[in-house]
Amino acid sequence: MVNRFVEHIAGVFTSRGKQVILIKNPDGFLSREDVGEALNRNDITVVKNSRLKQRIVFELRKRDYSGKTLLFLCSDTSELPEDIRLAASEIDFHLSVYIYGYHLSTIINENLNVLDKLFQDKQLVPLSEKETKDYLKSLRQKEKPAVVIDTETLKKNLEVLIKKEIPDWGQVMKLLSEALVSTIGGEQFGQVLSIVNLVNERFQEDLKVHYKQLASSSPVKRPKVVSKILDHLDTTGRNKKTALIVVDGMSFWQYLLLNKQFPDILSVKNDITFSWIPSITQLSRQAIFRGGIPDRDYIQNPKNEEKLWINYWTGKGLRPFEIRYDYESINYAGLNRILKLAVVFKDLDDKMHSSTDLTDLKSLTEHWIERSGIIAAIQKLLDEGFTVYITSDHGNILAKGWRNLKGKEKLGTNKSGSRSQRHLEYSNYRLASEFLASNDELNDFVSLDEKVIYFTGDYSFSPKASLVTHGGSHILEVVIPFIKIDYEH
């Protein structure tokens, strides 16, 4: 979970522009093990008061600690050798400078989540020891009790749904997403994730049988795959004011966090569509704006996306001045003459790629919903007479690393521009086949589609133990929201 206090002090250290920083820390806060671990996740290594250890780290700083900021805790910096002092910056660190207005000895040993709340809620008038303790007590009383779900019942209900010849994947995804939202960061998360991966095994079987048919499916009732979204919007009336909001990388469970914030005056129809597979932006978002099967040689960027959007609607008889594409923000000027508006929000995908787990991503998503102003934007578009649709190009999963690719294994791979670590596109089928033949342990975990290899489960081409990413065919990547919003009539 994002801790703004830790991020802030990490920024203070890294902004000094020196790899080595000598720290006087009389209150001892930086000596805490949890603080050291939190800073380490921000590429900062704390080296405590061992002169020998500090000397060794200093000598190895360029080889073993490249990219790291090193904090040498020192009671007296004058005792350090001159070469270290000349190469370093010096800081006196006091917790009270960053979290002020509270009784220091009362808060000094509080956990980092509590300190984060105190950091964000600074006191104008200093609190006494008793007042600080009372405030901490009130904080704990406000904390929501952990949600406990019946995982056995969840598993049984899902087993009934996925045993059907043609499962309702929308209903399945709703149950899985609600369980994820309830348990992310909690003790039951591991159980729910195991259930998700069991369901995914059945989902992969279904994809083998039915996925290729989706490209030619009817778009009238709903777009079953992202390449049919524009055709669906066309069936609702080409002269009707329509706004399509594409939130890059938003999974269905993240959408549920947004849905919770919708005011009651909105009429919201929740549905799903499938991303293009492999679930990368270059293919899937292209398929949305092309309104058809994506071109693998396409170069992903906002300018090309805008061309696709305009070409589709001018091909349906609209005039260019009736069509608009916006990226990252909405231009509200002249919307009275716009019939078809597209808006792409990309920053949630950036937050996803920076996350190491779903606890982190959940917090970032909630923060994004608040900071992006997306709900106010939806209401303003409705006020302008638009029917608003929200979708995504792909979801995301909590993946585990298989390993990095070796040098020769990268030869012949195409650079799609995707940050996905779950797919490989080779220049031809032979190279892809040779890679799998050399790594036959992967055969049960990947699919080969012509010259593209992608993971079907929760592995990635990464050495990291845990990362949040996309690019495969896992159910959490492929089954994504397709939402229609109007005012309640």
HELIX and SHEET records of a PDB file:
HELIX    1   1 ARG A    4  THR A   14  1                                  11    
HELIX    2   2 PHE A   29  SER A   31  5                                   3    
HELIX    3   3 GLU A   33  ASN A   40  1                                   8    
HELIX    4   4 ARG A   51  GLU A   59  1                                   9    
HELIX    5   5 ARG A   61  ASP A   64  1                                   4    
HELIX    6   6 THR A   77  GLU A   79  5                                   3    
HELIX    7   7 GLU A   82  ALA A   87  1                                   6    
HELIX    8   8 LEU A   95  TYR A   98  1                                   4    
HELIX    9   9 LEU A  104  ILE A  107  1                                   4    
HELIX   10  10 LEU A  112  GLN A  120  1                                   9    
HELIX   11  11 GLU A  129  LYS A  142  1                                  14    
HELIX   12  12 THR A  151  ILE A  162  1                                  12    
HELIX   13  13 TRP A  169  THR A  183  1                                  15    
HELIX   14  14 PHE A  189  HIS A  210  1                                  22    
HELIX   15  15 TYR A  211  SER A  216  5                                   6    
HELIX   16  16 VAL A  226  LYS A  228  5                                   3    
HELIX   17  17 ILE A  229  THR A  235  1                                   7    
HELIX   18  18 PHE A  252  ASN A  259  1                                   8    
HELIX   19  19 THR A  281  ARG A  290  1                                  10    
HELIX   20  20 PRO A  302  THR A  314  1                                  13    
HELIX   21  21 PRO A  320  GLU A  322  5                                   3    
HELIX   22  22 LEU A  335  ARG A  337  5                                   3    
HELIX   23  23 ASP A  347  HIS A  353  1                                   7    
HELIX   24  24 LEU A  358  SER A  372  1                                  15    
HELIX   25  25 ILE A  374  ASP A  383  1                                  10    
HELIX   26  26 GLY A  407  LYS A  410  1                                   4    
HELIX   27  27 TYR A  429  SER A  438  1                                  10    
HELIX   28  28 ASP A  440  LEU A  442  5                                   3    
HELIX   29  29 ILE A  475  VAL A  478  1                                   4    
SHEET    1   A 4 ILE A  44  VAL A  47  0                                        
SHEET    2   A 4 THR A  69  LEU A  73  1                                        
SHEET    3   A 4 VAL A  20  LYS A  24  1                                        
SHEET    4   A 4 SER A  89  ASP A  92  1                                        
SHEET    1   B 6 LEU A 266  PHE A 274  0                                        
SHEET    2   B 6 VAL A 479  TYR A 487 -1                                        
SHEET    3   B 6 THR A 387  THR A 391 -1                                        
SHEET    4   B 6 THR A 242  VAL A 247  1                                        
SHEET    5   B 6 LYS A 340  PHE A 345  1                                        
SHEET    6   B 6 ILE A 323  TYR A 327  1                                        
SHEET    1   C 3 TYR A 459  SER A 460  0                                        
SHEET    2   C 3 ILE A 397  GLY A 401  1                                        
SHEET    3   C 3 LEU A 467  THR A 469 -1                                        
SHEET    1   D 3 HIS A 423  GLU A 425  0                                        
SHEET    2   D 3 VAL A 452  PHE A 455 -1                                        
SHEET    3   D 3 VAL A 446  ASP A 449 -1                                        
END                                                                             
